[in-house]
Amino acid sequence: MKWKIREMLEANNITAYRLWKDSGLAQQTVYTLAQNKGDRVDLNTLSTVITTLERLTHRRVELADVLEVVRNA
């Protein structure tokens, strides 16, 4: 799995700082995910990230917008 949160933030001119502040999540959690370093996430955290991104972007955010399945060929 690959996190696509950084790409989502950049495409919408949102900083990781703004996502952190608006989400209420732990700072380390947001920055870890934004740097594609997270290897697991709580479903509540994922829900909070998606909900916050929807509020910030004013559009629907799908799971595929923040996570990508990477298959080894």
CHARMM-style PDB file with segment names, atoms N, HN, CA, C and O in Angstrom:
ATOM      1  N   MET     1       0.842  -1.175   0.000  1.00  0.00      PROA
ATOM      2  CA  MET     1       0.000   0.000   0.000  1.00  0.00      PROA
ATOM      3  C   MET     1       0.889   1.240   0.000  1.00  0.00      PROA
ATOM      4  O   MET     1       1.973   1.254   0.583  1.00  0.00      PROA
ATOM      5  N   LYS     2       0.409   2.255  -0.656  1.00  0.00      PROA
ATOM      6  HN  LYS     2      -0.472   2.243  -1.130  1.00  0.00      PROA
ATOM      7  CA  LYS     2       1.125   3.523  -0.713  1.00  0.00      PROA
ATOM      8  C   LYS     2       0.150   4.640  -0.340  1.00  0.00      PROA
ATOM      9  O   LYS     2      -0.950   4.729  -0.885  1.00  0.00      PROA
ATOM     10  N   TRP     3       0.565   5.474   0.581  1.00  0.00      PROA
ATOM     11  HN  TRP     3       1.459   5.402   1.024  1.00  0.00      PROA
ATOM     12  CA  TRP     3      -0.244   6.633   0.953  1.00  0.00      PROA
ATOM     13  C   TRP     3      -0.132   7.706  -0.111  1.00  0.00      PROA
ATOM     14  O   TRP     3       0.962   7.976  -0.606  1.00  0.00      PROA
ATOM     15  N   LYS     4      -1.242   8.316  -0.469  1.00  0.00      PROA
ATOM     16  HN  LYS     4      -2.131   8.096  -0.067  1.00  0.00      PROA
ATOM     17  CA  LYS     4      -1.266   9.371  -1.471  1.00  0.00      PROA
ATOM     18  C   LYS     4      -1.709  10.704  -0.856  1.00  0.00      PROA
ATOM     19  O   LYS     4      -2.166  11.601  -1.565  1.00  0.00      PROA
ATOM     20  N   ILE     5      -1.573  10.819   0.438  1.00  0.00      PROA
ATOM     21  HN  ILE     5      -1.202  10.090   1.014  1.00  0.00      PROA
ATOM     22  CA  ILE     5      -2.033  12.027   1.126  1.00  0.00      PROA
ATOM     23  C   ILE     5      -1.229  13.238   0.687  1.00  0.00      PROA
ATOM     24  O   ILE     5      -1.801  14.308   0.479  1.00  0.00      PROA
ATOM     25  N   ARG     6       0.077  13.097   0.542  1.00  0.00      PROA
ATOM     26  HN  ARG     6       0.541  12.227   0.711  1.00  0.00      PROA
ATOM     27  CA  ARG     6       0.904  14.228   0.103  1.00  0.00      PROA
ATOM     28  C   ARG     6       0.435  14.745  -1.251  1.00  0.00      PROA
ATOM     29  O   ARG     6       0.298  15.952  -1.449  1.00  0.00      PROA
ATOM     30  N   GLU     7       0.189  13.824  -2.182  1.00  0.00      PROA
ATOM     31  HN  GLU     7       0.300  12.844  -2.021  1.00  0.00      PROA
ATOM     32  CA  GLU     7      -0.287  14.228  -3.506  1.00  0.00      PROA
ATOM     33  C   GLU     7      -1.627  14.951  -3.409  1.00  0.00      PROA
ATOM     34  O   GLU     7      -1.860  15.947  -4.094  1.00  0.00      PROA
ATOM     35  N   MET     8      -2.496  14.437  -2.555  1.00  0.00      PROA
ATOM     36  HN  MET     8      -2.306  13.628  -1.998  1.00  0.00      PROA
ATOM     37  CA  MET     8      -3.813  15.052  -2.351  1.00  0.00      PROA
ATOM     38  C   MET     8      -3.661  16.459  -1.779  1.00  0.00      PROA
ATOM     39  O   MET     8      -4.337  17.391  -2.214  1.00  0.00      PROA
ATOM     40  N   LEU     9      -2.779  16.602  -0.814  1.00  0.00      PROA
ATOM     41  HN  LEU     9      -2.229  15.845  -0.461  1.00  0.00      PROA
ATOM     42  CA  LEU     9      -2.545  17.917  -0.206  1.00  0.00      PROA
ATOM     43  C   LEU     9      -1.980  18.892  -1.241  1.00  0.00      PROA
ATOM     44  O   LEU     9      -2.468  20.014  -1.375  1.00  0.00      PROA
ATOM     45  N   GLU    10      -0.950  18.457  -1.971  1.00  0.00      PROA
ATOM     46  HN  GLU    10      -0.554  17.545  -1.862  1.00  0.00      PROA
ATOM     47  CA  GLU    10      -0.321  19.335  -2.962  1.00  0.00      PROA
ATOM     48  C   GLU    10      -1.296  19.748  -4.064  1.00  0.00      PROA
ATOM     49  O   GLU    10      -1.309  20.905  -4.485  1.00  0.00      PROA
ATOM     50  N   ALA    11      -2.102  18.811  -4.522  1.00  0.00      PROA
ATOM     51  HN  ALA    11      -2.091  17.872  -4.179  1.00  0.00      PROA
ATOM     52  CA  ALA    11      -3.052  19.102  -5.598  1.00  0.00      PROA
ATOM     53  C   ALA    11      -4.103  20.133  -5.183  1.00  0.00      PROA
ATOM     54  O   ALA    11      -4.702  20.805  -6.023  1.00  0.00      PROA
ATOM     55  N   ASN    12      -4.313  20.242  -3.864  1.00  0.00      PROA
ATOM     56  HN  ASN    12      -3.827  19.696  -3.182  1.00  0.00      PROA
ATOM     57  CA  ASN    12      -5.340  21.153  -3.365  1.00  0.00      PROA
ATOM     58  C   ASN    12      -4.761  22.319  -2.558  1.00  0.00      PROA
ATOM     59  O   ASN    12      -5.490  23.022  -1.857  1.00  0.00      PROA
ATOM     60  N   ASN    13      -3.444  22.515  -2.665  1.00  0.00      PROA
ATOM     61  HN  ASN    13      -2.852  21.944  -3.234  1.00  0.00      PROA
ATOM     62  CA  ASN    13      -2.759  23.605  -1.956  1.00  0.00      PROA
ATOM     63  C   ASN    13      -3.074  23.616  -0.462  1.00  0.00      PROA
ATOM     64  O   ASN    13      -3.374  24.660   0.117  1.00  0.00      PROA
ATOM     65  N   ILE    14      -3.002  22.446   0.142  1.00  0.00      PROA
ATOM     66  HN  ILE    14      -2.758  21.598  -0.328  1.00  0.00      PROA
ATOM     67  CA  ILE    14      -3.230  22.294   1.578  1.00  0.00      PROA
ATOM     68  C   ILE    14      -1.926  21.795   2.189  1.00  0.00      PROA
ATOM     69  O   ILE    14      -1.262  20.932   1.614  1.00  0.00      PROA
ATOM     70  N   THR    15      -1.565  22.318   3.323  1.00  0.00      PROA
ATOM     71  HN  THR    15      -2.104  23.018   3.790  1.00  0.00      PROA
ATOM     72  CA  THR    15      -0.356  21.867   3.999  1.00  0.00      PROA
ATOM     73  C   THR    15      -0.690  20.744   4.973  1.00  0.00      PROA
ATOM     74  O   THR    15      -1.830  20.601   5.416  1.00  0.00      PROA
ATOM     75  N   ALA    16       0.328  19.951   5.295  1.00  0.00      PROA
ATOM     76  HN  ALA    16       1.254  20.067   4.935  1.00  0.00      PROA
ATOM     77  CA  ALA    16       0.165  18.918   6.316  1.00  0.00      PROA
ATOM     78  C   ALA    16      -0.185  19.580   7.644  1.00  0.00      PROA
ATOM     79  O   ALA    16      -0.947  19.028   8.437  1.00  0.00      PROA
ATOM     80  N   TYR    17       0.370  20.755   7.883  1.00  0.00      PROA
ATOM     81  HN  TYR    17       0.989  21.204   7.239  1.00  0.00      PROA
ATOM     82  CA  TYR    17       0.056  21.505   9.105  1.00  0.00      PROA
ATOM     83  C   TYR    17      -1.442  21.797   9.194  1.00  0.00      PROA
ATOM     84  O   TYR    17      -2.052  21.630  10.250  1.00  0.00      PROA
ATOM     85  N   ARG    18      -2.020  22.228   8.091  1.00  0.00      PROA
ATOM     86  HN  ARG    18      -1.524  22.363   7.233  1.00  0.00      PROA
ATOM     87  CA  ARG    18      -3.456  22.539   8.070  1.00  0.00      PROA
ATOM     88  C   ARG    18      -4.283  21.276   8.306  1.00  0.00      PROA
ATOM     89  O   ARG    18      -5.257  21.298   9.059  1.00  0.00      PROA
ATOM     90  N   LEU    19      -3.895  20.176   7.660  1.00  0.00      PROA
ATOM     91  HN  LEU    19      -3.104  20.158   7.048  1.00  0.00      PROA
ATOM     92  CA  LEU    19      -4.595  18.914   7.879  1.00  0.00      PROA
ATOM     93  C   LEU    19      -4.506  18.517   9.345  1.00  0.00      PROA
ATOM     94  O   LEU    19      -5.500  18.095   9.936  1.00  0.00      PROA
ATOM     95  N   TRP    20      -3.338  18.648   9.928  1.00  0.00      PROA
ATOM     96  HN  TRP    20      -2.530  18.991   9.448  1.00  0.00      PROA
ATOM     97  CA  TRP    20      -3.143  18.311  11.335  1.00  0.00      PROA
ATOM     98  C   TRP    20      -4.044  19.166  12.222  1.00  0.00      PROA
ATOM     99  O   TRP    20      -4.777  18.639  13.059  1.00  0.00      PROA
ATOM    100  N   LYS    21      -3.989  20.484  12.038  1.00  0.00      PROA
ATOM    101  HN  LYS    21      -3.394  20.912  11.358  1.00  0.00      PROA
ATOM    102  CA  LYS    21      -4.765  21.391  12.880  1.00  0.00      PROA
ATOM    103  C   LYS    21      -6.265  21.168  12.744  1.00  0.00      PROA
ATOM    104  O   LYS    21      -6.989  21.156  13.739  1.00  0.00      PROA
ATOM    105  N   ASP    22      -6.729  20.992  11.508  1.00  0.00      PROA
ATOM    106  HN  ASP    22      -6.140  21.002  10.699  1.00  0.00      PROA
ATOM    107  CA  ASP    22      -8.167  20.846  11.274  1.00  0.00      PROA
ATOM    108  C   ASP    22      -8.692  19.463  11.658  1.00  0.00      PROA
ATOM    109  O   ASP    22      -9.873  19.321  11.976  1.00  0.00      PROA
ATOM    110  N   SER    23      -7.846  18.459  11.634  1.00  0.00      PROA
ATOM    111  HN  SER    23      -6.886  18.574  11.376  1.00  0.00      PROA
ATOM    112  CA  SER    23      -8.296  17.091  11.918  1.00  0.00      PROA
ATOM    113  C   SER    23      -8.352  16.779  13.408  1.00  0.00      PROA
ATOM    114  O   SER    23      -9.179  15.982  13.850  1.00  0.00      PROA
ATOM    115  N   GLY    24      -7.472  17.406  14.176  1.00  0.00      PROA
ATOM    116  HN  GLY    24      -6.800  18.053  13.817  1.00  0.00      PROA
ATOM    117  CA  GLY    24      -7.404  17.081  15.597  1.00  0.00      PROA
ATOM    118  C   GLY    24      -6.615  15.815  15.876  1.00  0.00      PROA
ATOM    119  O   GLY    24      -6.544  15.364  17.019  1.00  0.00      PROA
ATOM    120  N   LEU    25      -6.021  15.237  14.836  1.00  0.00      PROA
ATOM    121  HN  LEU    25      -6.078  15.603  13.907  1.00  0.00      PROA
ATOM    122  CA  LEU    25      -5.186  14.052  15.013  1.00  0.00      PROA
ATOM    123  C   LEU    25      -3.837  14.446  15.597  1.00  0.00      PROA
ATOM    124  O   LEU    25      -3.484  15.625  15.628  1.00  0.00      PROA
ATOM    125  N   ALA    26      -3.099  13.469  16.052  1.00  0.00      PROA
ATOM    126  HN  ALA    26      -3.385  12.511  16.028  1.00  0.00      PROA
ATOM    127  CA  ALA    26      -1.753  13.725  16.565  1.00  0.00      PROA
ATOM    128  C   ALA    26      -0.872  14.233  15.426  1.00  0.00      PROA
ATOM    129  O   ALA    26      -0.954  13.746  14.298  1.00  0.00      PROA
ATOM    130  N   GLN    27      -0.034  15.211  15.733  1.00  0.00      PROA
ATOM    131  HN  GLN    27       0.034  15.606  16.649  1.00  0.00      PROA
ATOM    132  CA  GLN    27       0.838  15.801  14.722  1.00  0.00      PROA
ATOM    133  C   GLN    27       1.690  14.730  14.050  1.00  0.00      PROA
ATOM    134  O   GLN    27       1.805  14.712  12.825  1.00  0.00      PROA
ATOM    135  N   GLN    28       2.279  13.852  14.827  1.00  0.00      PROA
ATOM    136  HN  GLN    28       2.185  13.868  15.823  1.00  0.00      PROA
ATOM    137  CA  GLN    28       3.149  12.806  14.278  1.00  0.00      PROA
ATOM    138  C   GLN    28       2.388  11.902  13.316  1.00  0.00      PROA
ATOM    139  O   GLN    28       2.939  11.476  12.301  1.00  0.00      PROA
ATOM    140  N   THR    29       1.147  11.611  13.620  1.00  0.00      PROA
ATOM    141  HN  THR    29       0.699  11.958  14.444  1.00  0.00      PROA
ATOM    142  CA  THR    29       0.334  10.763  12.749  1.00  0.00      PROA
ATOM    143  C   THR    29       0.163  11.398  11.379  1.00  0.00      PROA
ATOM    144  O   THR    29       0.386  10.749  10.358  1.00  0.00      PROA
ATOM    145  N   VAL    30      -0.228  12.653  11.354  1.00  0.00      PROA
ATOM    146  HN  VAL    30      -0.408  13.180  12.184  1.00  0.00      PROA
ATOM    147  CA  VAL    30      -0.468  13.344  10.086  1.00  0.00      PROA
ATOM    148  C   VAL    30       0.817  13.461   9.280  1.00  0.00      PROA
ATOM    149  O   VAL    30       0.813  13.190   8.080  1.00  0.00      PROA
ATOM    150  N   TYR    31       1.904  13.857   9.908  1.00  0.00      PROA
ATOM    151  HN  TYR    31       1.907  14.078  10.883  1.00  0.00      PROA
ATOM    152  CA  TYR    31       3.153  14.025   9.177  1.00  0.00      PROA
ATOM    153  C   TYR    31       3.709  12.683   8.686  1.00  0.00      PROA
ATOM    154  O   TYR    31       4.296  12.620   7.606  1.00  0.00      PROA
ATOM    155  N   THR    32       3.533  11.624   9.457  1.00  0.00      PROA
ATOM    156  HN  THR    32       3.056  11.675  10.334  1.00  0.00      PROA
ATOM    157  CA  THR    32       3.964  10.291   9.026  1.00  0.00      PROA
ATOM    158  C   THR    32       3.194   9.863   7.789  1.00  0.00      PROA
ATOM    159  O   THR    32       3.789   9.366   6.832  1.00  0.00      PROA
ATOM    160  N   LEU    33       1.881  10.047   7.794  1.00  0.00      PROA
ATOM    161  HN  LEU    33       1.398  10.451   8.571  1.00  0.00      PROA
ATOM    162  CA  LEU    33       1.069   9.671   6.637  1.00  0.00      PROA
ATOM    163  C   LEU    33       1.390  10.544   5.429  1.00  0.00      PROA
ATOM    164  O   LEU    33       1.458  10.049   4.304  1.00  0.00      PROA
ATOM    165  N   ALA    34       1.587  11.828   5.655  1.00  0.00      PROA
ATOM    166  HN  ALA    34       1.532  12.230   6.569  1.00  0.00      PROA
ATOM    167  CA  ALA    34       1.886  12.747   4.555  1.00  0.00      PROA
ATOM    168  C   ALA    34       3.244  12.446   3.918  1.00  0.00      PROA
ATOM    169  O   ALA    34       3.475  12.784   2.757  1.00  0.00      PROA
ATOM    170  N   GLN    35       4.136  11.814   4.671  1.00  0.00      PROA
ATOM    171  HN  GLN    35       3.948  11.539   5.614  1.00  0.00      PROA
ATOM    172  CA  GLN    35       5.454  11.456   4.138  1.00  0.00      PROA
ATOM    173  C   GLN    35       5.495  10.022   3.618  1.00  0.00      PROA
ATOM    174  O   GLN    35       6.563   9.494   3.308  1.00  0.00      PROA
ATOM    175  N   ASN    36       4.321   9.398   3.526  1.00  0.00      PROA
ATOM    176  HN  ASN    36       3.453   9.827   3.778  1.00  0.00      PROA
ATOM    177  CA  ASN    36       4.195   8.031   3.036  1.00  0.00      PROA
ATOM    178  C   ASN    36       5.038   7.053   3.843  1.00  0.00      PROA
ATOM    179  O   ASN    36       5.595   6.103   3.293  1.00  0.00      PROA
ATOM    180  N   LYS    37       5.131   7.288   5.147  1.00  0.00      PROA
ATOM    181  HN  LYS    37       4.678   8.059   5.594  1.00  0.00      PROA
ATOM    182  CA  LYS    37       5.927   6.418   6.003  1.00  0.00      PROA
ATOM    183  C   LYS    37       5.064   5.517   6.881  1.00  0.00      PROA
ATOM    184  O   LYS    37       5.581   4.619   7.546  1.00  0.00      PROA
ATOM    185  N   GLY    38       3.767   5.749   6.885  1.00  0.00      PROA
ATOM    186  HN  GLY    38       3.347   6.478   6.345  1.00  0.00      PROA
ATOM    187  CA  GLY    38       2.890   4.941   7.723  1.00  0.00      PROA
ATOM    188  C   GLY    38       2.702   3.551   7.146  1.00  0.00      PROA
ATOM    189  O   GLY    38       2.440   3.397   5.953  1.00  0.00      PROA
ATOM    190  N   ASP    39       2.838   2.535   7.996  1.00  0.00      PROA
ATOM    191  HN  ASP    39       3.051   2.660   8.965  1.00  0.00      PROA
ATOM    192  CA  ASP    39       2.639   1.174   7.507  1.00  0.00      PROA
ATOM    193  C   ASP    39       1.337   0.578   8.023  1.00  0.00      PROA
ATOM    194  O   ASP    39       0.989  -0.552   7.683  1.00  0.00      PROA
ATOM    195  N   ARG    40       0.615   1.340   8.847  1.00  0.00      PROA
ATOM    196  HN  ARG    40       0.898   2.258   9.124  1.00  0.00      PROA
ATOM    197  CA  ARG    40      -0.698   0.922   9.315  1.00  0.00      PROA
ATOM    198  C   ARG    40      -1.439   2.157   9.803  1.00  0.00      PROA
ATOM    199  O   ARG    40      -0.842   3.190  10.107  1.00  0.00      PROA
ATOM    200  N   VAL    41      -2.744   2.019   9.867  1.00  0.00      PROA
ATOM    201  HN  VAL    41      -3.229   1.179   9.620  1.00  0.00      PROA
ATOM    202  CA  VAL    41      -3.536   3.136  10.342  1.00  0.00      PROA
ATOM    203  C   VAL    41      -4.820   2.599  10.963  1.00  0.00      PROA
ATOM    204  O   VAL    41      -5.380   1.606  10.499  1.00  0.00      PROA
ATOM    205  N   ASP    42      -5.261   3.246  11.981  1.00  0.00      PROA
ATOM    206  HN  ASP    42      -4.806   4.053  12.358  1.00  0.00      PROA
ATOM    207  CA  ASP    42      -6.527   2.939  12.612  1.00  0.00      PROA
ATOM    208  C   ASP    42      -7.658   3.403  11.694  1.00  0.00      PROA
ATOM    209  O   ASP    42      -7.539   4.447  11.053  1.00  0.00      PROA
ATOM    210  N   LEU    43      -8.733   2.654  11.623  1.00  0.00      PROA
ATOM    211  HN  LEU    43      -8.829   1.805  12.143  1.00  0.00      PROA
ATOM    212  CA  LEU    43      -9.843   3.032  10.747  1.00  0.00      PROA
ATOM    213  C   LEU    43     -10.447   4.370  11.140  1.00  0.00      PROA
ATOM    214  O   LEU    43     -10.899   5.121  10.277  1.00  0.00      PROA
ATOM    215  N   ASN    44     -10.462   4.676  12.428  1.00  0.00      PROA
ATOM    216  HN  ASN    44     -10.095   4.065  13.129  1.00  0.00      PROA
ATOM    217  CA  ASN    44     -10.969   5.982  12.858  1.00  0.00      PROA
ATOM    218  C   ASN    44     -10.067   7.106  12.355  1.00  0.00      PROA
ATOM    219  O   ASN    44     -10.555   8.170  11.975  1.00  0.00      PROA
ATOM    220  N   THR    45      -8.766   6.875  12.353  1.00  0.00      PROA
ATOM    221  HN  THR    45      -8.370   6.011  12.662  1.00  0.00      PROA
ATOM    222  CA  THR    45      -7.822   7.861  11.826  1.00  0.00      PROA
ATOM    223  C   THR    45      -8.051   8.069  10.335  1.00  0.00      PROA
ATOM    224  O   THR    45      -8.087   9.203   9.858  1.00  0.00      PROA
ATOM    225  N   LEU    46      -8.204   6.981   9.610  1.00  0.00      PROA
ATOM    226  HN  LEU    46      -8.175   6.060   9.998  1.00  0.00      PROA
ATOM    227  CA  LEU    46      -8.455   7.068   8.174  1.00  0.00      PROA
ATOM    228  C   LEU    46      -9.748   7.829   7.897  1.00  0.00      PROA
ATOM    229  O   LEU    46      -9.800   8.665   6.995  1.00  0.00      PROA
ATOM    230  N   SER    47     -10.772   7.543   8.662  1.00  0.00      PROA
ATOM    231  HN  SER    47     -10.729   6.864   9.395  1.00  0.00      PROA
ATOM    232  CA  SER    47     -12.043   8.246   8.511  1.00  0.00      PROA
ATOM    233  C   SER    47     -11.889   9.731   8.789  1.00  0.00      PROA
ATOM    234  O   SER    47     -12.455  10.559   8.075  1.00  0.00      PROA
ATOM    235  N   THR    48     -11.133  10.073   9.812  1.00  0.00      PROA
ATOM    236  HN  THR    48     -10.673   9.401  10.392  1.00  0.00      PROA
ATOM    237  CA  THR    48     -10.903  11.473  10.156  1.00  0.00      PROA
ATOM    238  C   THR    48     -10.138  12.195   9.053  1.00  0.00      PROA
ATOM    239  O   THR    48     -10.464  13.330   8.706  1.00  0.00      PROA
ATOM    240  N   VAL    49      -9.127  11.539   8.506  1.00  0.00      PROA
ATOM    241  HN  VAL    49      -8.862  10.617   8.788  1.00  0.00      PROA
ATOM    242  CA  VAL    49      -8.347  12.140   7.414  1.00  0.00      PROA
ATOM    243  C   VAL    49      -9.256  12.411   6.219  1.00  0.00      PROA
ATOM    244  O   VAL    49      -9.232  13.507   5.658  1.00  0.00      PROA
ATOM    245  N   ILE    50     -10.049  11.431   5.831  1.00  0.00      PROA
ATOM    246  HN  ILE    50     -10.068  10.541   6.286  1.00  0.00      PROA
ATOM    247  CA  ILE    50     -10.928  11.596   4.672  1.00  0.00      PROA
ATOM    248  C   ILE    50     -11.969  12.679   4.926  1.00  0.00      PROA
ATOM    249  O   ILE    50     -12.205  13.525   4.064  1.00  0.00      PROA
ATOM    250  N   THR    51     -12.587  12.661   6.086  1.00  0.00      PROA
ATOM    251  HN  THR    51     -12.395  11.974   6.787  1.00  0.00      PROA
ATOM    252  CA  THR    51     -13.599  13.669   6.423  1.00  0.00      PROA
ATOM    253  C   THR    51     -12.999  15.073   6.429  1.00  0.00      PROA
ATOM    254  O   THR    51     -13.610  16.018   5.928  1.00  0.00      PROA
ATOM    255  N   THR    52     -11.814  15.204   6.991  1.00  0.00      PROA
ATOM    256  HN  THR    52     -11.318  14.437   7.398  1.00  0.00      PROA
ATOM    257  CA  THR    52     -11.156  16.515   7.045  1.00  0.00      PROA
ATOM    258  C   THR    52     -10.782  16.980   5.645  1.00  0.00      PROA
ATOM    259  O   THR    52     -10.963  18.153   5.318  1.00  0.00      PROA
ATOM    260  N   LEU    53     -10.269  16.087   4.819  1.00  0.00      PROA
ATOM    261  HN  LEU    53     -10.122  15.134   5.085  1.00  0.00      PROA
ATOM    262  CA  LEU    53      -9.936  16.456   3.440  1.00  0.00      PROA
ATOM    263  C   LEU    53     -11.186  16.872   2.667  1.00  0.00      PROA
ATOM    264  O   LEU    53     -11.126  17.785   1.844  1.00  0.00      PROA
ATOM    265  N   GLU    54     -12.299  16.222   2.919  1.00  0.00      PROA
ATOM    266  HN  GLU    54     -12.347  15.480   3.588  1.00  0.00      PROA
ATOM    267  CA  GLU    54     -13.545  16.621   2.261  1.00  0.00      PROA
ATOM    268  C   GLU    54     -13.945  18.033   2.671  1.00  0.00      PROA
ATOM    269  O   GLU    54     -14.384  18.829   1.841  1.00  0.00      PROA
ATOM    270  N   ARG    55     -13.791  18.337   3.952  1.00  0.00      PROA
ATOM    271  HN  ARG    55     -13.434  17.690   4.626  1.00  0.00      PROA
ATOM    272  CA  ARG    55     -14.105  19.689   4.429  1.00  0.00      PROA
ATOM    273  C   ARG    55     -13.176  20.724   3.803  1.00  0.00      PROA
ATOM    274  O   ARG    55     -13.618  21.805   3.416  1.00  0.00      PROA
ATOM    275  N   LEU    56     -11.909  20.399   3.706  1.00  0.00      PROA
ATOM    276  HN  LEU    56     -11.550  19.520   4.021  1.00  0.00      PROA
ATOM    277  CA  LEU    56     -10.923  21.346   3.193  1.00  0.00      PROA
ATOM    278  C   LEU    56     -10.997  21.526   1.679  1.00  0.00      PROA
ATOM    279  O   LEU    56     -10.719  22.614   1.174  1.00  0.00      PROA
ATOM    280  N   THR    57     -11.370  20.472   0.950  1.00  0.00      PROA
ATOM    281  HN  THR    57     -11.596  19.589   1.361  1.00  0.00      PROA
ATOM    282  CA  THR    57     -11.402  20.543  -0.506  1.00  0.00      PROA
ATOM    283  C   THR    57     -12.791  20.830  -1.060  1.00  0.00      PROA
ATOM    284  O   THR    57     -12.945  21.165  -2.234  1.00  0.00      PROA
ATOM    285  N   HSD    58     -13.793  20.698  -0.211  1.00  0.00      PROA
ATOM    286  HN  HSD    58     -13.669  20.426   0.743  1.00  0.00      PROA
ATOM    287  CA  HSD    58     -15.195  20.896  -0.625  1.00  0.00      PROA
ATOM    288  C   HSD    58     -15.602  19.917  -1.722  1.00  0.00      PROA
ATOM    289  O   HSD    58     -16.392  20.246  -2.608  1.00  0.00      PROA
ATOM    290  N   ARG    59     -15.047  18.709  -1.644  1.00  0.00      PROA
ATOM    291  HN  ARG    59     -14.405  18.442  -0.925  1.00  0.00      PROA
ATOM    292  CA  ARG    59     -15.437  17.662  -2.589  1.00  0.00      PROA
ATOM    293  C   ARG    59     -15.340  16.309  -1.901  1.00  0.00      PROA
ATOM    294  O   ARG    59     -14.696  16.161  -0.862  1.00  0.00      PROA
ATOM    295  N   ARG    60     -15.992  15.331  -2.504  1.00  0.00      PROA
ATOM    296  HN  ARG    60     -16.515  15.450  -3.348  1.00  0.00      PROA
ATOM    297  CA  ARG    60     -15.981  13.980  -1.956  1.00  0.00      PROA
ATOM    298  C   ARG    60     -14.581  13.371  -2.136  1.00  0.00      PROA
ATOM    299  O   ARG    60     -13.977  13.479  -3.203  1.00  0.00      PROA
ATOM    300  N   VAL    61     -14.088  12.742  -1.090  1.00  0.00      PROA
ATOM    301  HN  VAL    61     -14.578  12.654  -0.223  1.00  0.00      PROA
ATOM    302  CA  VAL    61     -12.785  12.087  -1.124  1.00  0.00      PROA
ATOM    303  C   VAL    61     -13.016  10.589  -0.944  1.00  0.00      PROA
ATOM    304  O   VAL    61     -13.654  10.157   0.016  1.00  0.00      PROA
ATOM    305  N   GLU    62     -12.497   9.823  -1.862  1.00  0.00      PROA
ATOM    306  HN  GLU    62     -11.979  10.174  -2.641  1.00  0.00      PROA
ATOM    307  CA  GLU    62     -12.638   8.374  -1.828  1.00  0.00      PROA
ATOM    308  C   GLU    62     -11.374   7.745  -1.240  1.00  0.00      PROA
ATOM    309  O   GLU    62     -10.320   8.378  -1.188  1.00  0.00      PROA
ATOM    310  N   LEU    63     -11.494   6.508  -0.803  1.00  0.00      PROA
ATOM    311  HN  LEU    63     -12.350   5.993  -0.845  1.00  0.00      PROA
ATOM    312  CA  LEU    63     -10.357   5.789  -0.255  1.00  0.00      PROA
ATOM    313  C   LEU    63      -9.198   5.751  -1.255  1.00  0.00      PROA
ATOM    314  O   LEU    63      -8.038   5.885  -0.867  1.00  0.00      PROA
ATOM    315  N   ALA    64      -9.505   5.572  -2.515  1.00  0.00      PROA
ATOM    316  HN  ALA    64     -10.447   5.463  -2.830  1.00  0.00      PROA
ATOM    317  CA  ALA    64      -8.473   5.528  -3.554  1.00  0.00      PROA
ATOM    318  C   ALA    64      -7.760   6.871  -3.733  1.00  0.00      PROA
ATOM    319  O   ALA    64      -6.688   6.920  -4.336  1.00  0.00      PROA
ATOM    320  N   ASP    65      -8.332   7.946  -3.223  1.00  0.00      PROA
ATOM    321  HN  ASP    65      -9.202   7.906  -2.733  1.00  0.00      PROA
ATOM    322  CA  ASP    65      -7.670   9.251  -3.290  1.00  0.00      PROA
ATOM    323  C   ASP    65      -6.529   9.352  -2.286  1.00  0.00      PROA
ATOM    324  O   ASP    65      -5.623  10.167  -2.458  1.00  0.00      PROA
ATOM    325  N   VAL    66      -6.564   8.533  -1.241  1.00  0.00      PROA
ATOM    326  HN  VAL    66      -7.300   7.870  -1.101  1.00  0.00      PROA
ATOM    327  CA  VAL    66      -5.539   8.628  -0.197  1.00  0.00      PROA
ATOM    328  C   VAL    66      -4.694   7.363  -0.052  1.00  0.00      PROA
ATOM    329  O   VAL    66      -3.645   7.388   0.591  1.00  0.00      PROA
ATOM    330  N   LEU    67      -5.145   6.265  -0.643  1.00  0.00      PROA
ATOM    331  HN  LEU    67      -5.998   6.245  -1.166  1.00  0.00      PROA
ATOM    332  CA  LEU    67      -4.399   4.999  -0.584  1.00  0.00      PROA
ATOM    333  C   LEU    67      -4.331   4.372  -1.966  1.00  0.00      PROA
ATOM    334  O   LEU    67      -5.288   4.442  -2.737  1.00  0.00      PROA
ATOM    335  N   GLU    68      -3.209   3.768  -2.273  1.00  0.00      PROA
ATOM    336  HN  GLU    68      -2.431   3.711  -1.647  1.00  0.00      PROA
ATOM    337  CA  GLU    68      -3.046   3.074  -3.546  1.00  0.00      PROA
ATOM    338  C   GLU    68      -2.483   1.683  -3.279  1.00  0.00      PROA
ATOM    339  O   GLU    68      -1.555   1.519  -2.487  1.00  0.00      PROA
ATOM    340  N   VAL    69      -3.042   0.708  -3.933  1.00  0.00      PROA
ATOM    341  HN  VAL    69      -3.796   0.841  -4.576  1.00  0.00      PROA
ATOM    342  CA  VAL    69      -2.522  -0.651  -3.827  1.00  0.00      PROA
ATOM    343  C   VAL    69      -1.343  -0.786  -4.776  1.00  0.00      PROA
ATOM    344  O   VAL    69      -1.461  -0.508  -5.969  1.00  0.00      PROA
ATOM    345  N   VAL    70      -0.215  -1.210  -4.244  1.00  0.00      PROA
ATOM    346  HN  VAL    70      -0.119  -1.435  -3.275  1.00  0.00      PROA
ATOM    347  CA  VAL    70       0.990  -1.409  -5.061  1.00  0.00      PROA
ATOM    348  C   VAL    70       1.252  -2.901  -5.108  1.00  0.00      PROA
ATOM    349  O   VAL    70       1.492  -3.541  -4.085  1.00  0.00      PROA
ATOM    350  N   ARG    71       1.201  -3.438  -6.306  1.00  0.00      PROA
ATOM    351  HN  ARG    71       1.006  -2.918  -7.138  1.00  0.00      PROA
ATOM    352  CA  ARG    71       1.413  -4.876  -6.480  1.00  0.00      PROA
ATOM    353  C   ARG    71       2.809  -5.114  -7.054  1.00  0.00      PROA
ATOM    354  O   ARG    71       3.250  -4.408  -7.961  1.00  0.00      PROA
ATOM    355  N   ASN    72       3.480  -6.100  -6.523  1.00  0.00      PROA
ATOM    356  HN  ASN    72       3.121  -6.674  -5.786  1.00  0.00      PROA
ATOM    357  CA  ASN    72       4.795  -6.488  -7.048  1.00  0.00      PROA
ATOM    358  C   ASN    72       4.574  -7.451  -8.204  1.00  0.00      PROA
ATOM    359  O   ASN    72       3.984  -8.518  -8.036  1.00  0.00      PROA
ATOM    360  N   ALA    73       5.049  -7.067  -9.363  1.00  0.00      PROA
ATOM    361  HN  ALA    73       5.528  -6.200  -9.500  1.00  0.00      PROA
ATOM    362  CA  ALA    73       4.833  -7.909 -10.555  1.00  0.00      PROA
ATOM    363  C   ALA    73       5.901  -8.947 -10.705  1.00  0.00      PROA
ATOM    364  OT1 ALA    73       5.869  -9.733 -11.652  1.00  0.00      PROA
TER     365      ALA     73
END
